[in-house]
Amino acid sequence: MMASQTSSALVLGRGLTSHSTRLSQHQLHSLASSGVVIRRYFSAKPSRNHTNHDRERVVILGSGWAGYAVARNLDKTKFEPIVVSPRSYFVFTPLLASTAVGTLEFRTILEPIRRIPGIGFCQGWAEDIDFSNKTVRVESNAADDPASKTVVPADPIGPPGRVPKVKGEFFDISYDKLVIACGAYSQTFGIEGVREHAHFLRDIGDARRLRLRVLSLFEQCAIPENDNNTQPHLTDDDKRTLLHFAIVGGGPTGIEYAAELHDLIYDDLAKIYPRLMQFVSITVYDVAPKVLPMFDQALANYAMNTFARQGISVKTQHHLERIRPADGHLGNEHGALRIKIREYGPDNEVGAGVVVWSTGLMANPLIQKLASKEFALPATHSTYPSPVDAPLPIRKLSRDPRTGSLLTDSFLRAQYHTPSTNSDHQKKTTPQALEDVFVIGDCSQIIPSSSPTNSSISAVGTLPKTAQVASQQALHLSKTLNKNQVGIKPFTFRNWGTMTYLGSWKAIHQSSADELKGWVAWVLWRGAYLTKSMSVRNKLLVPVYWVVSWLFGRGISRF
């Protein structure tokens, strides 16, 4: 066992396993009573003397599509998976918009991490990684509110994505293999007010806040006039502002939320607030010439025509430049917002009760930190240098300059290079694979290689940041680890198609085999998402809530 003492603190770290040498309880009590602080880390270097079998420890950073799928599919007889994530659940994101309007309840799209048999879980933020000693530095998040912040603070202090608080307890977790699947954060492009005033839709907390806000706006606008027949609390123009729902981003997330919101308003809320329907408007803003750029022009036009018939306005080639609170009582008491659109001129602003932001992703700050740090590796990654070893070359992880993602080879292994003071020489350096470290999901980018052999497989290096890609990468990595075939079979992505819900029981679907639209595509949309739900429990709950919502209406209670 290794022990190091700094000031008055004795840190007991690597080697504290069930088969390692331990201090007796009497020794520990004596040390504690003498004023020495003892910190026992969550884990240390994995022991190789297990009772039943020798399992390698696989630490998985993240509980999204990539991390959750790896944890589920790893062979627990060969590996000891430990998931590190600030949230204790997996979110089935394709149905997140449905929970934001009450079609489904939140638990129907959540999968608790601790229900996966045979895994360890630690709720915390990965702060840093020591690639030389194979340890991950973690800050505990168990005492905080569940992680649902999906935007990096303007001036991050401590872990990204949450309001800075007093630091949690730090500990180290060692690994034999490391899977970095910590995802990405919402991209705000530095636009004023987006971080502070917009709503996002990437986690269950986002959906809950958005659902409460929409219902609150209708309740505020339904407040009756004063009994003494004086000026009403809210004018008609005020109600038009509060009941204007602005969605920024014409991708699948923004389009599907606009469609789900339309269904909630006109299928359910119209019966409860009939007098308010004249003030309701939904607008989708996008900087691109068309919405849904992943679909061909015909299907994109069908989507826009469907929205037009439903009264949803789509504004392409519109650039949002600022979001700020509205002036007077609308902003102070009701939370109304003012949106500045470049195309409307410098002095014109649009009022809105809600702004939903779904415009893209940015690199996780942990990825930025890892890409900027230098580290030393021994000649072989499986051994550690002794104190008398000569200095080792300094390495840096390779990073895609456009997306900020970590680069991997076609086997999903992290790539590193040797920095050089000579920039020309550095550009010519060939990246090498960092053994036992894998990067998958939204935080990864595969180094381009040769073209695919058939049209149904996309060329690596240009893969979209979607759940489909992340889950396929996770399944491929799990299989190769289970079969001990890392470095033998490269990852190839098979595109099973793209689909988007348009509201009123209509959808569009596009794949290499066919293109569908309307009710048939809607049936396929629901069927595909139902079959992809992870647990048997949710595969039963989802259709039950679909039927309940159809028969009795969506949930409109605020709680």
N, C-alpha and C positions, 0 to 999 in steps of 0.2 A: 504494500500500500504506500502511496506517495502522499506526503503531507508537507505543506509549506506554511510558514508563519509570517504574516505581515503585520507589524505593529502588535496589537493585542488579539489578533484574529487568527485562529488556526483553521485552515480550510482543508477538509478531508474530501478528496475528489476521486480521481481515477483509481479504480480497483475496488471500490466499495460494492461488491456483489455478494451474492449468497455464498460464494465459494472462496472469497478472498479473506485474508487475515483481518480480523476486526479488533477494535479496542473493546475491552469488557465494559459492562455497565458501570462498574465501580470506577474504572479509569475515566470514562466519559463524565461521570458525576464529579470526580475530583477536578477535572479540567474546567468544567463549567463553574464550579464553586470558586475557583481561583481567578475568575474574571475573564477566562478565555472563551471567545465566541466560536462555536463550532457550526459550520454550515455543511450539511450533507447534500451533495448534489443529487439530482434526480437519477443520474446514472453516471457510470464511469466507463472506462474501456471494457468492452464486453469480455466476459470470461469465456474460456474455451473448454471448461470442464463441467458442462451441463450433465445432469443426471441421466436423462433419457437420450438426448441426441444433441448434436452440435449445430446450433442455429446461428446464422449470421444476422446481425442487427441491421435493419433497414429503417432509417429515419426519413420520414416523409413530411416535407414542409408544405402545408396547405391541405384544406379539406374540400376543395372544389371538385370539378369534374375529373381533373387529372389525379389529384392526390387521393380522393375517395375511391376511385376505381382501382388504383394500385393497391391500396390497403385491403380492398375486398378480394382481389384476385391473387394476391401473393399466396404461395403455399406455406401455410403456418407450420408445417412440420420441418421446413427447411429454413424459414426466416422468422425473425422476431420483429414484426413491424411496429413502429412507434410513430404516431401521427402528432405533429406539432402544429397547432392552429389556434388563432385567437377566438374562433367560434367552434362550438362543440357539435356542429351539425353540417350536413351537406344540403344545399338548396338545389332543387330541380328547377333551374332558371327558366326553361321555356314556358312554364306555367306561372311564373312570378306575376305577370300582368293580370292573370285571372284572380289571384289572391288580393291584388290591389283594388279590385272593384267588388269583391265579395262573392264572385262566382264559386271560388274554392276557399276553404279555410286554410290558414297558414300551415297547420300541421300536416296537411295532405301533400305538401311538397318538401317536407323536411325529413331527413334521415339522420338520426343520432349516430355520431361516430362510435360511441361506446357500445352500441349494439352489434358492431361487427365482431364476430367471435375471434378470439385469439390475438387481439391487437392491444397495444398500449396507447394511451392518449395523454397528451399534456396540453392544457389550454394556456397558450402564451404566444408571444411575438418572438420570432427568430430575429435576434439582434445582429449576430455575426456568425461567421463560419471560419474555423481554423482548419484549413485543408491539410496542413502539415501533420497535425495531431489528430485529425478526424474527429473534431468535436463541434457541436453547435451551441452557441450561446443563446439562451432563452430568457425572456422576461415574463414572469407569470402574469396571466390576465384573468385568473380565476375569480378574483375579488371584484373585478370591474363589471360594468354592464356588458351584456353580450355584444360582440363586435358586429356593428352594422354600419359603421362609417365607411363609405366607399370612395372618399375623396381625400387626397393628401392635404394636410393643413398647409397654409401659405408659408409658414415658418415652422417646419416640423421640429418638435422637441421630443426626443425619445422615439418610440415606435410610431410608424406612420398610420394614418387613418383613424386616429381617435383623439379626443380632446386631451391635451397634456395634463397628466396628473402626477401624483407622487409615484416615483418609480416602484414597480413591483419587485418581488424577490427574483434575483438572477441565479441561474444554475446552468450547468453544462450537461449536454447529452452527447455521448460518443456514438459513433456509427462505424459499421463495416462498409455499408453502402448508403449513399445519400441520394434522395430524390427531391429535387427542388421543383415544386409545383405551386408556388405562392401566388400565381395569377397576376393580375394587373389592376390598376385603379382608373377611375373615370378621368378622362382628359378634359380639362377646362380651358386650355389654350391661353391661360392667363387673363381671360375676359373678366372685367370688373363685375363683382357682385354674384357671379355664378356659384362660387364656393359657399357663399353666405346665404343666398336666397333661393337657389334652385333646388328642386327635388330630383333625386336620382333613383334608379330602379335596377339595383344590382344585388341587393340582399333583402332578407325578409324584413329587417327593420325599415328599409326604404319603402317597401310596399305598405307596411302598417302605417307609417307616417303619412304617406300619400292618400291612403284610404280615409284616414281620419280627417285630413284637410279637405278633401272633396265633400264629404258629408257635412263638415262644419260650415262650408261656404253656403250650402243650400239652407241650412238651419239659420244662418245669419240673415240671408236674404228673405227668409220667411217670417221674420219678426214683424208683427203687425204695426200699423201706424198708431201714433199717439191718440188716446181717447179724446183729447181736446181739439182734434182736427187741425192741429198745427202742422208745420212742415214734417214730413215723414223722416224717420231716422235714416233711411237710405233712399235716394232718388232712383229713378229708372236707369240713369246713366251709371250710378254707383253699382247697381245690380248687374248691368252689362259688363262692367269691369271685373267684378268679383266672379262672375260666372263665365268668364273667358278663360279657357284652358289652353295654354300654349305648350306645345311639344316641340323641342328643338332637336332635330335629328330625324332623318327619313329612312333610317335603317329598320331592320325587323323589330327591334325593341320599341322604337318610337311609334311605328305603324301599328303594331299589335296593341300597344297601350291605348292609342287613340281609338282603335276599334273596340276594345273592351270597355273603355270609358263611354263610348257612344251607346253600347248595349246597356250599360248600367243606367244611364240617364234616360234613354227613351223606352226601355223595357220596364224599368222599375220606378225611378224617381219621377217620371212624368205623371204617374198615377197618384203620387203623393203630393207633388208640388206643381200642379197643372198651370198655375198662374205664372210660374217662373220660367217656363219653357221658352217664352218669347225672348228671354235675355241670354239664353245659353248659346255659346259658340265654342267650337274646337278648331284650333289652327295648328298645322304642322309646318314648321320652318326648316329649310335645309339649304345649305350653300351649293349643293350640286345641281346640275341641270335637271335631274330626275331623282325620284325617291327609289328605294330598293335597287341599288346599283348591281346587286348580285343576280338579279333577274333580267331576262331579255326585255327588249322594249315593249313587246306586245303585252306581256304579263304586267309590267310596270304601268302601262297605260290602262289596263283593266283595273288595277288597284286604284289609280287616281280617279277613274270614272266611277268606280264603286263608292269612293269617298265623296265625290261630288254629289251623287244621288242621295247620300246619307246626310249631306249638309256639313261635312268635314272639309274645311278649307286647307289646301296644300299650297304653300308658298315656296317654290324652288328658287335658287339663286338669291336667297335672302341671307344677309350676314348680321347676326346679333352682335352688338358691340358693348352692351351694358345692361345690367339688371340692378334696379334700385327700389327701395320702398316708395310707395306712393305718398304724395303730400297729404297733410291734414288727417282727418279722422279715418279715411280709408286705409292709410298706411299704418297709423298708430294703433287703431282699435281693431281693424279687420285684416291686417296683413296683406293688403293689396300691393301689387308690384307694378313698376313701369319698365317697359322694355324699349331699348333704343335699337332700331333697325337701320342699317346704313342706307338702304335703298329708299327710306322714307324721308331722308333729309336730316340735318343736324338738330332741328328744333322740334321734330315730331317723335312722340313716343306712344307706345301701345300699352294699354292697361291690361292686367291679367290677375286673376286670383291665384293661379298656380302656374309655375313654369317647370316643366319636366325636361331634364337634360339627358340626352342619350346620343352623344356625338362621337364617341370613340374611346380609346384606351391609352393610358400612359404606363410606363414601366413602374413596377413596384419599387419603392425606395430601397428595399433590401437588395434588389438586383443592381441598382445604381451603386450602392455601397460596395457590393462584391466586385463589380466590374472595375472600380477605381482602386481597389486595394492590391498590394503586392504581397506575394507569399513565396515561401521556399518549399520545394518538394525534394525528397530524396531521389536517388537514381531510380529506385524501384518504389512504387507507391505502397507496397505491402510491408515495407520495413521502415524503421525510424532511425535517424542518424544519432549517433552517440555524441556527447559533448566534445569529443576530440576530433570529430569529423571536420573536414575542410568546409568552408562556406559553400553553400549551395546556390545555384543560379536562381535569380528572382523571376517569378512568373506573374502573369496577369491573365485573368479570364478574358476571352474574346467576346466582343459585344457588337451587335449590329448597330451601325451609326445612325440609321434612319429610325428604327423602332425602339432602340434601347434594350432589346431583348438579348439574352445570353445566347451565343452561338453554340450549336451542337453539330456533331457529325450525323450521318444517316442512321447510326445506332443509338442516337439520343444521348450520347455522352458529352459532357461539357468540354469545350475547347479552351485551350490556353496558349499563350505565346510568351516569348521572352522579350521584355521591353528593351529598347535600345535608344541611346541618346541620338543616334543617327536616324532621322525620320525616314529616309529613303530605304535604309536597311530594314527598319521595322515593318514597312509596308510589304517587303518581300518575305518576311518570316512566315513559314507554314505553320498553321495552328496544329496542336497535338491534342489527343484525347486525354482528359483527366480521368484516370481509372476510378471506378466505383462512385462517380458523381454523375448523375443524370438530371437533365433539365427538360421538363415537358410542360405542355399547356401554353397559356398566354404569355408566359415569361420566357419562352424559348423561340429560337429561329434556326431552322436547319440550314447548314451551309449548302448552297446550290450544288447539284451534281448533274449527272447525265439525265437526259429526257426519259420519261416513263415509257414502258413498253406497250401500254395500251391506253386508250382514251379515257377510261374510267378511273385512272389513277393520276392524281395531280402531281406536277413536278415539285420536288422538295425545294424549300427556300421561298416559296410563294404561298404557303398555306395560310388560310384566314384564321383569325383568332376566334374560333367558335368552339362550342361544346363538343361538336362532332369530332373535330380534330383532337381535342384534348382527351376525350374518352378513348379514341382509337390508339393514340400514343400510349396511354396508360395500359390498355389491354396488351399491346405489343410488348411493352417493357415488362409487364408481369409475366407473360409467357416466356420471354427469353431468359428472365431471371430464374423462373421455375425450372426451365430445362437446361440451365447453365450454358446458354448459347449466345451470350453477349458478344457482339463483334462478328457474328456469323450471318445473320439475316437482317438486312437493313429495313427500316420502317418505310412503308408506303401507305399513302392515304387514299382510301377509296371513298369517293364522294357519293353518298347515298341520296343526295338531293337536298333542296332547300325549300322550306315552306313558311308561309306567313298567313296569319289570320287577319281578315279584313272586316269582321263584324257582320251581324245579321246572318249568321250561318254560312258565310262565304269565306273562301281562302284561295290561295294560289300555291302551286307546287311545281317545281322544275327539277328535273334530273336528266342524265344522259339518255334515259329510256323514254321519258314522256314529259308532257307538260299538261297540268290539270288546273282548272279554275272553277270557282263557284261552289256549289253544294258538295260535289264529289270530292273536291280538294279539301273541303272542311271535314268530311268524314275521315279522309286519310290523315289529316292533321291531328284530329282527336285520337284516332286509333294508334298512330305512331307514338304520340306522347304518352298514351296509356301503357303501351307495351314497353316503353323505355323507362317507365318509373321503376325505381330500384327495388323496393321491398314489396312483398306480397300484401302487406298491410295497406300501403298507399295505392296499389293496383286495385284494391277493393274500395278504398275510401274515395278516390277520385271520381269514378263513375257514380257512386252514391250521391256525392255532392252535386255532380252535374244534373242528376235527375231531380234532386231536391230544389236546386235553383230554377230548373225549368218549370217545376210544378208550383212552387211556393214563392219564387222570387229570390233575389240575391240578398245576402246579409247586409242590412243597412244600420245596424246598431253601432254606436260609438262606444268603444271600451278600450 
